[in-house]
Amino acid sequence: MDELAILEQAKSYRTVERGTMLAEAGEPLDHLSSVVSGCATMSRSFADGRRQMVGLLLPSDFIGRPGRAVSPYNIEAASEVTLCRFERRTFEQLMDRSPNIAHRMLVMTLDELDAARDWAVVLGRMSAREKVINFIVNLARREAAAHDGTVAEGPVQLHLPLSRETIADYLGLTIETTSRQFSALRRDGLIETPSAREVRIPDFARLALEIDDDDGGVIS
C-alpha cells in the first residue's frame, strides 16, 4: 500500500465549536492534525494570568509535530474548526518510511521559523496602524494561497475569522486602539467593512504599500 493510501486510511475528521481547547501547553498530543477550515489561536499563559498570543492557525496549518509528545502552546478554536487528524504513532511510522512526508514536515517547520521572525518585527517595530494593515494583508494572502497563490488585482473581499477583541490580543494592542485603526483605514479609503467580520479592500496593492510591501500579492 502506498503512502497516500495509508494516510487516507489513517485519517479522521473532527469539527469543534468556537472556544474548544485543541491542545494545552505541556499536555500530551495523541494526534497530529491539519486545519481544514476555521481558525485557531496559539498562545502562552503566564503565572499572573496574562496571555500572549503567538500565532494563528488557518487552513492547511498543522497542529503538533512528529517527535514532540507534548504541545508547547495552548491552542484554542477561534471559530468553528474542522480538523483532519492522524494518530501520532501511525503518522510518525509513515514519516520514517516516506522521504516525501519528512521533507514536507521540514518545509512546514522552516516556514514557521520564518513566520516567527516576521512576527518579531511586527510586534517590535510596527506602529498600531501598520500592525492592523499587516494583519489584513497577510490574511488576504493566506486566503489567496488556498486558490491560485495570488491576491486578485481588483477589489478583495475578506472574511475575518477573529473578533476585534481577539485581533487586538493577537496584535498586542487594546481593543480601543484596534477599533480606531480600522476606522482610520476606512476614512482613508483603504478598506470597507460591510459587517464586523467582513473587510473589502478596494485596492490591495495600495494597502500593501502602506507597509512597504509591494510584491503584488504573490505568496512566497
C-alpha positions as a Markdown table, in Angstrom:
| # | Residue | x | y | z |
|---|---|---|---|---|
| 1 | Met | 0.0 | 0.0 | 0.0 |
| 2 | Asp | 1.5 | 3.4 | -1.0 |
| 3 | Glu | 1.9 | 6.3 | 1.5 |
| 4 | Leu | -1.2 | 8.2 | 0.2 |
| 5 | Ala | -3.4 | 5.2 | 0.6 |
| 6 | Ile | -2.1 | 4.7 | 4.2 |
| 7 | Leu | -2.7 | 8.3 | 5.1 |
| 8 | Glu | -6.2 | 8.1 | 3.6 |
| 9 | Gln | -6.9 | 5.1 | 5.7 |
| 10 | Ala | -5.4 | 6.6 | 8.9 |
| 11 | Lys | -7.1 | 10.0 | 8.8 |
| 12 | Ser | -10.3 | 11.0 | 10.6 |
| 13 | Tyr | -12.2 | 14.3 | 10.8 |
| 14 | Arg | -13.3 | 16.3 | 13.8 |
| 15 | Thr | -15.4 | 19.5 | 13.9 |
| 16 | Val | -15.4 | 21.6 | 17.1 |
| 17 | Glu | -17.1 | 24.7 | 18.3 |
| 18 | Arg | -15.5 | 28.1 | 18.9 |
| 19 | Gly | -13.8 | 28.2 | 22.3 |
| 20 | Thr | -12.8 | 24.5 | 22.3 |
| 21 | Met | -9.3 | 23.8 | 23.5 |
| 22 | Leu | -7.5 | 21.8 | 20.9 |
| 23 | Ala | -4.3 | 21.5 | 22.9 |
| 24 | Glu | -2.9 | 22.7 | 26.2 |
| 25 | Ala | 0.7 | 23.7 | 26.8 |
| 26 | Gly | 2.6 | 20.9 | 28.4 |
| 27 | Glu | -0.1 | 18.3 | 27.8 |
| 28 | Pro | 0.3 | 15.2 | 25.6 |
| 29 | Leu | -0.8 | 15.3 | 22.0 |
| 30 | Asp | -2.1 | 11.9 | 20.9 |
| 31 | His | -3.0 | 13.1 | 17.4 |
| 32 | Leu | -1.4 | 15.4 | 14.7 |
| 33 | Ser | -4.0 | 17.5 | 12.9 |
| 34 | Ser | -4.3 | 19.7 | 9.8 |
| 35 | Val | -6.7 | 22.6 | 9.9 |
| 36 | Val | -9.3 | 22.0 | 7.1 |
| 37 | Ser | -11.5 | 25.0 | 7.9 |
| 38 | Gly | -11.8 | 27.7 | 10.5 |
| 39 | Cys | -9.2 | 29.5 | 12.6 |
| 40 | Ala | -7.4 | 28.6 | 15.9 |
| 41 | Thr | -5.1 | 30.7 | 18.1 |
| 42 | Met | -1.8 | 29.7 | 19.7 |
| 43 | Ser | -0.9 | 31.3 | 23.0 |
| 44 | Arg | 1.3 | 31.1 | 26.0 |
| 45 | Ser | -0.1 | 31.8 | 29.5 |
| 46 | Phe | 1.8 | 33.4 | 32.4 |
| 47 | Ala | 1.6 | 32.7 | 36.1 |
| 48 | Asp | -0.1 | 36.1 | 36.8 |
| 49 | Gly | -2.9 | 35.2 | 34.4 |
| 50 | Arg | -1.7 | 37.2 | 31.4 |
| 51 | Arg | -1.8 | 35.6 | 27.9 |
| 52 | Gln | 0.3 | 36.3 | 24.9 |
| 53 | Met | -0.9 | 35.1 | 21.5 |
| 54 | Val | 1.9 | 33.9 | 19.4 |
| 55 | Gly | 0.2 | 32.8 | 16.2 |
| 56 | Leu | -2.8 | 31.9 | 14.2 |
| 57 | Leu | -3.6 | 28.5 | 12.6 |
| 58 | Leu | -5.5 | 28.7 | 9.4 |
| 59 | Pro | -6.5 | 26.1 | 6.7 |
| 60 | Ser | -3.5 | 23.9 | 5.8 |
| 61 | Asp | -1.7 | 24.7 | 9.0 |
| 62 | Phe | -0.6 | 21.7 | 11.2 |
| 63 | Ile | -1.1 | 21.2 | 14.9 |
| 64 | Gly | 1.6 | 19.2 | 16.6 |
| 65 | Arg | 4.9 | 17.9 | 15.3 |
| 66 | Pro | 6.3 | 14.4 | 14.9 |
| 67 | Gly | 8.7 | 13.6 | 17.7 |
| 68 | Arg | 7.2 | 16.1 | 20.0 |
| 69 | Ala | 5.0 | 14.4 | 22.5 |
| 70 | Val | 3.5 | 17.5 | 24.2 |
| 71 | Ser | 2.2 | 20.8 | 22.9 |
| 72 | Pro | 4.3 | 23.9 | 23.6 |
| 73 | Tyr | 1.3 | 26.2 | 23.3 |
| 74 | Asn | -2.4 | 26.5 | 24.2 |
| 75 | Ile | -4.4 | 26.1 | 21.0 |
| 76 | Glu | -8.0 | 27.3 | 21.0 |
| 77 | Ala | -10.6 | 27.3 | 18.3 |
| 78 | Ala | -11.4 | 30.9 | 17.4 |
| 79 | Ser | -14.2 | 29.9 | 15.2 |
| 80 | Glu | -15.8 | 26.6 | 14.3 |
| 81 | Val | -12.8 | 24.4 | 13.2 |
| 82 | Thr | -12.7 | 21.2 | 11.2 |
| 83 | Leu | -9.5 | 19.1 | 11.6 |
| 84 | Cys | -8.1 | 16.3 | 9.6 |
| 85 | Arg | -6.5 | 14.1 | 12.3 |
| 86 | Phe | -3.8 | 11.4 | 12.3 |
| 87 | Glu | -2.9 | 9.1 | 15.2 |
| 88 | Arg | 0.6 | 10.2 | 16.2 |
| 89 | Arg | 2.4 | 6.9 | 16.2 |
| 90 | Thr | 0.9 | 5.9 | 12.8 |
| 91 | Phe | 2.0 | 9.2 | 11.3 |
| 92 | Glu | 5.5 | 9.0 | 12.7 |
| 93 | Gln | 5.9 | 5.5 | 11.4 |
| 94 | Leu | 4.8 | 6.5 | 8.0 |
| 95 | Met | 7.1 | 9.5 | 8.1 |
| 96 | Asp | 10.1 | 7.3 | 8.9 |
| 97 | Arg | 9.3 | 5.3 | 5.7 |
| 98 | Ser | 8.4 | 8.3 | 3.4 |
| 99 | Pro | 11.0 | 10.9 | 2.4 |
| 100 | Asn | 8.2 | 13.0 | 0.8 |
| 101 | Ile | 6.3 | 13.4 | 4.0 |
| 102 | Ala | 9.5 | 14.0 | 6.0 |
| 103 | His | 10.5 | 16.7 | 3.5 |
| 104 | Arg | 7.1 | 18.3 | 3.7 |
| 105 | Met | 7.3 | 18.5 | 7.5 |
| 106 | Leu | 10.7 | 20.1 | 7.3 |
| 107 | Val | 9.4 | 22.7 | 4.9 |
| 108 | Met | 6.5 | 23.5 | 7.3 |
| 109 | Thr | 8.9 | 23.8 | 10.2 |
| 110 | Leu | 11.1 | 26.3 | 8.3 |
| 111 | Asp | 8.0 | 28.2 | 7.2 |
| 112 | Glu | 7.0 | 28.5 | 10.9 |
| 113 | Leu | 10.5 | 29.8 | 11.8 |
| 114 | Asp | 10.3 | 32.5 | 9.1 |
| 115 | Ala | 6.8 | 33.5 | 10.3 |
| 116 | Ala | 8.1 | 33.8 | 13.9 |
| 117 | Arg | 10.9 | 36.1 | 12.8 |
| 118 | Asp | 8.5 | 38.2 | 10.8 |
| 119 | Trp | 6.2 | 38.4 | 13.8 |
| 120 | Ala | 9.0 | 39.7 | 15.9 |
| 121 | Val | 9.3 | 42.6 | 13.5 |
| 122 | Val | 5.6 | 43.2 | 13.7 |
| 123 | Leu | 5.4 | 43.3 | 17.5 |
| 124 | Gly | 8.7 | 45.2 | 18.0 |
| 125 | Arg | 8.9 | 47.7 | 15.2 |
| 126 | Met | 5.5 | 48.4 | 13.6 |
| 127 | Ser | 3.1 | 51.1 | 14.6 |
| 128 | Ala | -0.5 | 50.2 | 15.6 |
| 129 | Arg | -1.7 | 51.2 | 12.1 |
| 130 | Glu | 1.0 | 49.1 | 10.4 |
| 131 | Lys | 0.1 | 46.1 | 12.7 |
| 132 | Val | -3.5 | 46.2 | 11.6 |
| 133 | Ile | -2.6 | 46.6 | 7.9 |
| 134 | Asn | -0.1 | 43.8 | 8.2 |
| 135 | Phe | -2.7 | 41.5 | 9.7 |
| 136 | Ile | -5.2 | 42.3 | 6.9 |
| 137 | Val | -2.6 | 41.9 | 4.1 |
| 138 | Asn | -1.3 | 38.6 | 5.4 |
| 139 | Leu | -4.8 | 37.2 | 6.0 |
| 140 | Ala | -5.7 | 38.1 | 2.3 |
| 141 | Arg | -2.6 | 36.4 | 1.2 |
| 142 | Arg | -3.3 | 33.2 | 3.2 |
| 143 | Glu | -6.8 | 33.1 | 1.8 |
| 144 | Ala | -5.4 | 33.5 | -1.7 |
| 145 | Ala | -2.9 | 30.8 | -1.1 |
| 146 | Ala | -5.7 | 28.3 | -0.9 |
| 147 | His | -6.6 | 29.1 | -4.5 |
| 148 | Asp | -4.0 | 30.2 | -7.2 |
| 149 | Gly | -1.5 | 31.8 | -4.9 |
| 150 | Thr | -2.0 | 35.5 | -5.7 |
| 151 | Val | -4.3 | 38.2 | -4.4 |
| 152 | Ala | -6.8 | 39.4 | -7.1 |
| 153 | Glu | -5.9 | 42.7 | -8.8 |
| 154 | Gly | -9.4 | 44.1 | -8.3 |
| 155 | Pro | -11.3 | 44.6 | -5.0 |
| 156 | Val | -10.6 | 41.8 | -2.4 |
| 157 | Gln | -13.4 | 40.5 | -0.2 |
| 158 | Leu | -12.1 | 39.1 | 3.1 |
| 159 | His | -13.7 | 37.2 | 6.0 |
| 160 | Leu | -12.2 | 38.0 | 9.4 |
| 161 | Pro | -12.0 | 34.8 | 11.4 |
| 162 | Leu | -11.4 | 36.7 | 14.6 |
| 163 | Ser | -13.4 | 39.2 | 16.7 |
| 164 | Arg | -12.0 | 42.7 | 17.2 |
| 165 | Glu | -11.0 | 41.8 | 20.7 |
| 166 | Thr | -9.1 | 38.7 | 19.6 |
| 167 | Ile | -7.4 | 40.7 | 16.8 |
| 168 | Ala | -6.3 | 43.2 | 19.4 |
| 169 | Asp | -5.0 | 40.5 | 21.6 |
| 170 | Tyr | -3.1 | 39.0 | 18.7 |
| 171 | Leu | -1.5 | 42.3 | 17.7 |
| 172 | Gly | -0.6 | 43.3 | 21.3 |
| 173 | Leu | -3.0 | 46.3 | 21.2 |
| 174 | Thr | -6.0 | 47.4 | 23.2 |
| 175 | Ile | -9.4 | 46.9 | 21.6 |
| 176 | Glu | -9.9 | 50.6 | 21.5 |
| 177 | Thr | -6.7 | 51.2 | 19.6 |
| 178 | Thr | -7.6 | 48.4 | 17.2 |
| 179 | Ser | -11.1 | 49.8 | 16.5 |
| 180 | Arg | -9.6 | 53.3 | 15.9 |
| 181 | Gln | -7.2 | 51.9 | 13.4 |
| 182 | Phe | -9.9 | 50.1 | 11.5 |
| 183 | Ser | -11.9 | 53.4 | 11.5 |
| 184 | Ala | -8.9 | 55.3 | 10.2 |
| 185 | Leu | -8.3 | 52.8 | 7.4 |
| 186 | Arg | -12.0 | 53.2 | 6.4 |
| 187 | Arg | -11.7 | 57.0 | 6.4 |
| 188 | Asp | -8.6 | 56.8 | 4.2 |
| 189 | Gly | -10.4 | 54.6 | 1.7 |
| 190 | Leu | -8.1 | 51.7 | 2.2 |
| 191 | Ile | -10.8 | 49.3 | 3.5 |
| 192 | Glu | -14.5 | 49.0 | 3.7 |
| 193 | Thr | -16.3 | 47.0 | 6.5 |
| 194 | Pro | -19.7 | 45.8 | 5.3 |
| 195 | Ser | -20.0 | 43.9 | 8.6 |
| 196 | Ala | -18.0 | 43.2 | 11.8 |
| 197 | Arg | -16.5 | 40.1 | 10.2 |
| 198 | Glu | -16.1 | 41.3 | 6.6 |
| 199 | Val | -13.5 | 43.5 | 5.1 |
| 200 | Arg | -13.4 | 44.8 | 1.5 |
| 201 | Ile | -10.1 | 46.0 | 0.1 |
| 202 | Pro | -10.7 | 48.3 | -2.9 |
| 203 | Asp | -7.0 | 48.3 | -4.0 |
| 204 | Phe | -4.8 | 45.6 | -2.4 |
| 205 | Ala | -1.6 | 47.0 | -3.8 |
| 206 | Arg | -2.2 | 50.4 | -2.3 |
| 207 | Leu | -2.9 | 48.8 | 1.1 |
| 208 | Ala | 0.2 | 46.7 | 0.9 |
| 209 | Leu | 2.3 | 49.7 | 0.1 |
| 210 | Glu | 1.3 | 51.2 | 3.4 |
| 211 | Ile | 3.7 | 48.7 | 5.0 |
| 212 | Asp | 6.2 | 48.9 | 2.1 |
| 213 | Asp | 5.1 | 45.5 | 0.9 |
| 214 | Asp | 4.9 | 45.7 | -2.9 |
| 215 | Asp | 5.3 | 42.1 | -4.1 |
| 216 | Gly | 1.9 | 42.3 | -5.8 |
| 217 | Gly | 0.3 | 39.8 | -3.6 |
| 218 | Val | 2.4 | 36.8 | -4.6 |
| 219 | Ile | 2.6 | 34.1 | -2.0 |
| 220 | Ser | 6.2 | 33.3 | -1.2 |
